[in-house]
Amino acid sequence: MIDSLVTFVITVSGGQAALGIVLFTLAVRLLLLPLNVRQARTAKIRERLAPKVLQLRKRYARNPERLSKEMSALYAKEGSSPFAGIMPMLAQLPFLWLMYRVATHPTALAGHDLFGAPLGQQVAGVVANYGLVSWPVLVFVAVIALVMVVAWLTARLNKKLATQTGEQPPLLRKIMPLLPYGSVLAALVLPLAAGLYLLVSAAWAVSERAVLAARAA
């Protein structure tokens, strides 16, 4: 299935695997947009109900069953539920996994490149084959640098949203801004195609979150 999908993506993009990865990533992200919009609305409801939820937790701290009923009733008034944000997130996982598999396919990417840098090789392999000072390495460095910039923007947005909601525990608020930098580490050890996917996907995600957050404000 993955072989056929990768071949189809490359064929549709005119034999340009790099362009195919970009277009495929954007298409899947666009397909997931309604789920992300729903998730953003759910997050806004949680933010609005946070003070009331805190009161309920204090009032029924010794009665979990009653707390669950009161929480469900509170969210029901808003046309939501305490678990409404979970389903959109879970629904995205198969698509994200599929995008990753396309971007890291070992055989279908053979012979394809991004501005002269082989898509199927890691940075260590590119350095070994072309030398540290070479055009393919420069392309790899440029992609990783862009991934780092997007990670920095994502970390800033995460920190801002966490401060606004105030729902997260202090430790989680400190960790959340660091999580986007995991994509930088991934780009360093995964093939260039995966780095390209991470760049496009993360750039879309941070732009989407910023727009949805601004609309919900």
The 8 nearest C-alpha neighbors of each residue, nearest first, counted from 0:
[[1, 3, 2, 4, 5, 6, 97, 7],
 [0, 2, 4, 3, 5, 101, 100, 104],
 [3, 1, 5, 0, 4, 6, 107, 104],
 [4, 2, 6, 0, 1, 5, 7, 8],
 [3, 5, 1, 7, 6, 2, 8, 0],
 [4, 6, 8, 2, 7, 3, 101, 1],
 [7, 5, 3, 9, 4, 8, 10, 2],
 [6, 8, 4, 10, 5, 9, 11, 3],
 [9, 7, 5, 11, 19, 10, 6, 4],
 [8, 10, 14, 16, 12, 6, 19, 7],
 [11, 9, 7, 14, 13, 12, 8, 6],
 [12, 10, 8, 13, 9, 7, 14, 19],
 [13, 11, 19, 9, 10, 15, 14, 18],
 [14, 12, 10, 11, 15, 9, 19, 16],
 [13, 15, 9, 10, 12, 16, 11, 19],
 [16, 14, 18, 13, 12, 17, 9, 19],
 [15, 17, 19, 9, 18, 14, 111, 20],
 [18, 16, 20, 19, 15, 113, 21, 112],
 [19, 17, 21, 15, 20, 16, 22, 12],
 [18, 20, 16, 12, 22, 9, 8, 17],
 [21, 19, 23, 17, 18, 22, 24, 16],
 [20, 22, 18, 24, 19, 23, 25, 17],
 [23, 21, 25, 19, 24, 20, 26, 18],
 [22, 24, 26, 20, 25, 21, 19, 27],
 [25, 23, 21, 27, 26, 22, 20, 28],
 [24, 26, 28, 22, 23, 27, 29, 21],
 [27, 25, 23, 29, 28, 24, 22, 30],
 [28, 26, 30, 24, 29, 25, 23, 31],
 [29, 27, 25, 31, 30, 26, 24, 32],
 [30, 28, 32, 26, 27, 31, 25, 33],
 [29, 31, 27, 28, 32, 26, 33, 34],
 [30, 32, 28, 29, 34, 33, 27, 35],
 [31, 33, 35, 29, 34, 30, 36, 28],
 [34, 32, 36, 35, 31, 37, 30, 29],
 [35, 33, 37, 87, 32, 36, 31, 38],
 [34, 36, 38, 32, 37, 33, 39, 31],
 [37, 35, 33, 39, 38, 34, 32, 40],
 [38, 36, 34, 40, 35, 39, 41, 33],
 [37, 39, 35, 41, 84, 36, 40, 34],
 [40, 38, 42, 36, 41, 37, 35, 43],
 [41, 39, 43, 37, 42, 38, 36, 44],
 [42, 40, 38, 44, 43, 39, 84, 37],
 [41, 43, 39, 45, 40, 44, 46, 38],
 [42, 44, 46, 40, 41, 45, 47, 39],
 [43, 45, 41, 47, 46, 42, 48, 40],
 [46, 44, 42, 48, 43, 47, 49, 41],
 [45, 47, 43, 49, 44, 164, 48, 42],
 [46, 48, 44, 45, 49, 43, 50, 164],
 [47, 49, 45, 51, 46, 50, 52, 44],
 [48, 50, 52, 46, 51, 47, 45, 53],
 [51, 49, 53, 52, 48, 54, 47, 46],
 [52, 50, 54, 53, 48, 49, 55, 73],
 [53, 51, 49, 55, 54, 50, 48, 56],
 [54, 52, 56, 50, 51, 55, 49, 57],
 [53, 55, 51, 57, 52, 56, 58, 50],
 [56, 54, 58, 52, 57, 53, 59, 51],
 [57, 55, 53, 60, 59, 54, 58, 52],
 [56, 58, 54, 60, 55, 59, 53, 61],
 [57, 59, 55, 56, 60, 54, 61, 66],
 [60, 58, 62, 61, 56, 66, 57, 55],
 [59, 61, 57, 56, 62, 58, 63, 66],
 [62, 60, 59, 63, 58, 57, 66, 56],
 [61, 63, 59, 65, 64, 60, 66, 58],
 [64, 62, 66, 65, 67, 61, 60, 59],
 [65, 63, 67, 66, 62, 68, 59, 69],
 [64, 66, 68, 67, 62, 63, 69, 59],
 [65, 67, 63, 69, 64, 59, 68, 70],
 [68, 66, 70, 64, 65, 69, 63, 71],
 [69, 67, 65, 71, 70, 66, 72, 64],
 [68, 70, 72, 66, 71, 67, 73, 65],
 [71, 69, 73, 67, 72, 68, 66, 74],
 [72, 70, 68, 74, 73, 69, 75, 80],
 [71, 73, 75, 69, 70, 74, 68, 76],
 [72, 74, 70, 71, 75, 76, 69, 77],
 [73, 75, 80, 79, 77, 71, 76, 72],
 [76, 74, 78, 72, 77, 79, 73, 71],
 [77, 75, 74, 78, 73, 72, 79, 71],
 [78, 76, 74, 75, 79, 73, 44, 80],
 [79, 77, 75, 76, 74, 80, 73, 44],
 [78, 80, 74, 75, 77, 83, 81, 41],
 [79, 81, 74, 83, 82, 75, 71, 78],
 [82, 80, 83, 74, 71, 79, 70, 84],
 [83, 81, 80, 84, 85, 86, 79, 41],
 [84, 82, 80, 85, 81, 79, 86, 41],
 [85, 83, 38, 82, 86, 41, 87, 88],
 [84, 86, 88, 82, 83, 87, 89, 38],
 [85, 87, 89, 88, 84, 90, 83, 82],
 [88, 86, 90, 34, 89, 85, 84, 38],
 [87, 89, 85, 86, 91, 90, 84, 92],
 [90, 88, 86, 91, 92, 87, 85, 93],
 [91, 89, 87, 88, 92, 86, 93, 94],
 [90, 92, 89, 88, 94, 93, 95, 87],
 [91, 93, 95, 89, 94, 90, 96, 88],
 [94, 92, 96, 95, 91, 97, 90, 89],
 [93, 95, 97, 96, 92, 91, 98, 27],
 [96, 94, 92, 98, 97, 93, 91, 99],
 [95, 97, 93, 99, 94, 98, 92, 100],
 [98, 96, 94, 100, 95, 99, 93, 101],
 [99, 97, 95, 101, 96, 100, 94, 102],
 [98, 100, 96, 102, 97, 101, 103, 95],
 [101, 99, 97, 103, 102, 98, 104, 96],
 [100, 102, 98, 99, 104, 103, 5, 97],
 [103, 101, 193, 99, 192, 100, 104, 196],
 [104, 102, 100, 101, 193, 105, 99, 192],
 [103, 105, 101, 100, 102, 106, 107, 108],
 [106, 104, 108, 107, 103, 119, 109, 120],
 [107, 105, 109, 108, 104, 119, 2, 110],
 [106, 108, 109, 105, 104, 5, 6, 2],
 [107, 109, 106, 111, 119, 105, 110, 104],
 [110, 108, 106, 111, 107, 119, 105, 118],
 [109, 111, 108, 112, 117, 118, 119, 107],
 [112, 110, 108, 109, 118, 117, 16, 113],
 [113, 111, 117, 118, 116, 115, 114, 110],
 [112, 114, 116, 115, 17, 118, 117, 111],
 [115, 113, 116, 112, 138, 135, 117, 134],
 [114, 116, 113, 112, 135, 117, 134, 138],
 [115, 117, 135, 112, 113, 114, 118, 138],
 [118, 116, 112, 119, 120, 111, 113, 115],
 [119, 117, 192, 191, 112, 120, 111, 113],
 [118, 120, 190, 108, 117, 109, 105, 191],
 [121, 119, 190, 118, 117, 124, 191, 125],
 [122, 120, 190, 124, 123, 189, 191, 188],
 [121, 123, 125, 124, 126, 187, 120, 139],
 [124, 122, 126, 121, 125, 127, 188, 120],
 [125, 123, 127, 121, 122, 126, 120, 128],
 [124, 126, 122, 128, 127, 123, 129, 136],
 [125, 127, 130, 131, 123, 129, 124, 128],
 [128, 126, 124, 125, 130, 129, 123, 131],
 [129, 127, 125, 126, 130, 124, 123, 131],
 [128, 130, 126, 125, 127, 133, 131, 135],
 [131, 129, 126, 132, 127, 133, 128, 125],
 [130, 132, 126, 133, 136, 129, 127, 125],
 [131, 133, 130, 136, 134, 137, 129, 126],
 [134, 132, 136, 135, 130, 131, 129, 137],
 [133, 135, 137, 136, 138, 132, 115, 116],
 [136, 134, 116, 138, 137, 133, 115, 139],
 [137, 135, 139, 138, 133, 134, 140, 125],
 [136, 138, 134, 140, 135, 139, 141, 133],
 [139, 137, 141, 135, 136, 140, 134, 142],
 [138, 140, 136, 142, 137, 141, 143, 135],
 [141, 139, 137, 143, 138, 142, 144, 136],
 [142, 140, 144, 138, 139, 143, 137, 145],
 [143, 141, 145, 139, 144, 140, 146, 138],
 [142, 144, 146, 140, 145, 141, 147, 186],
 [145, 143, 147, 141, 146, 142, 140, 148],
 [144, 146, 148, 142, 147, 143, 141, 149],
 [147, 145, 143, 198, 149, 144, 148, 183],
 [146, 148, 150, 144, 145, 149, 183, 151],
 [149, 147, 145, 151, 150, 146, 144, 152],
 [148, 150, 152, 146, 151, 147, 202, 153],
 [151, 149, 147, 179, 153, 148, 180, 152],
 [152, 150, 154, 148, 149, 153, 147, 155],
 [153, 151, 149, 155, 154, 150, 156, 148],
 [152, 154, 150, 156, 151, 155, 205, 157],
 [155, 153, 176, 157, 151, 156, 152, 150],
 [156, 154, 158, 152, 153, 157, 159, 151],
 [155, 157, 159, 153, 158, 154, 160, 152],
 [158, 156, 154, 160, 159, 155, 176, 161],
 [157, 159, 161, 155, 156, 160, 176, 154],
 [158, 160, 156, 162, 157, 161, 155, 163],
 [159, 161, 163, 157, 162, 158, 156, 164],
 [162, 160, 158, 164, 163, 159, 165, 157],
 [161, 163, 159, 165, 160, 164, 158, 172],
 [164, 162, 160, 161, 165, 159, 46, 166],
 [165, 163, 166, 161, 46, 162, 160, 167],
 [164, 166, 162, 163, 167, 161, 46, 168],
 [167, 165, 164, 168, 49, 46, 161, 45],
 [166, 168, 165, 172, 171, 169, 161, 164],
 [167, 169, 171, 170, 172, 166, 165, 173],
 [170, 168, 172, 171, 167, 173, 174, 165],
 [171, 169, 173, 172, 168, 174, 167, 175],
 [170, 172, 174, 173, 168, 169, 175, 167],
 [173, 171, 169, 170, 175, 174, 167, 161],
 [174, 172, 170, 171, 175, 169, 176, 177],
 [173, 175, 171, 177, 172, 176, 170, 178],
 [174, 176, 177, 178, 172, 173, 171, 157],
 [177, 175, 154, 157, 158, 174, 178, 173],
 [178, 176, 175, 174, 179, 180, 154, 173],
 [177, 179, 180, 175, 181, 176, 174, 154],
 [180, 178, 150, 181, 177, 182, 154, 153],
 [179, 181, 182, 183, 178, 150, 177, 184],
 [180, 182, 184, 179, 183, 178, 185, 177],
 [183, 181, 185, 180, 184, 179, 186, 197],
 [184, 182, 186, 180, 181, 185, 147, 146],
 [183, 185, 187, 181, 182, 186, 188, 180],
 [184, 186, 182, 187, 183, 188, 189, 181],
 [187, 185, 194, 183, 189, 184, 188, 182],
 [186, 188, 184, 185, 189, 122, 183, 143],
 [187, 189, 185, 186, 121, 184, 190, 122],
 [190, 188, 186, 121, 185, 187, 193, 191],
 [191, 189, 121, 120, 119, 192, 193, 118],
 [190, 192, 118, 194, 193, 121, 120, 195],
 [193, 191, 118, 195, 102, 190, 194, 196],
 [192, 194, 102, 196, 195, 191, 190, 103],
 [195, 193, 186, 191, 197, 196, 192, 198],
 [196, 194, 192, 198, 193, 197, 191, 199],
 [195, 197, 193, 199, 194, 198, 200, 102],
 [198, 196, 194, 200, 195, 199, 201, 193],
 [197, 199, 146, 195, 201, 196, 200, 202],
 [200, 198, 202, 196, 201, 197, 203, 195],
 [199, 201, 197, 203, 202, 198, 196, 204],
 [200, 202, 204, 198, 203, 199, 197, 205],
 [203, 201, 199, 205, 204, 200, 149, 198],
 [202, 204, 206, 200, 201, 205, 207, 199],
 [203, 205, 201, 207, 202, 206, 208, 200],
 [204, 206, 208, 207, 202, 153, 203, 209],
 [207, 205, 209, 203, 204, 208, 202, 210],
 [206, 208, 204, 210, 205, 209, 203, 211],
 [209, 207, 211, 205, 210, 206, 212, 204],
 [208, 210, 212, 206, 207, 211, 205, 213],
 [211, 209, 213, 207, 212, 208, 214, 206],
 [212, 210, 214, 208, 213, 209, 215, 207],
 [211, 213, 215, 209, 210, 214, 208, 216],
 [214, 212, 210, 216, 211, 215, 209, 208],
 [215, 213, 211, 212, 216, 210, 209, 208],
 [214, 216, 212, 213, 211, 43, 40, 39],
 [215, 213, 214, 212, 211, 43, 210, 163]]
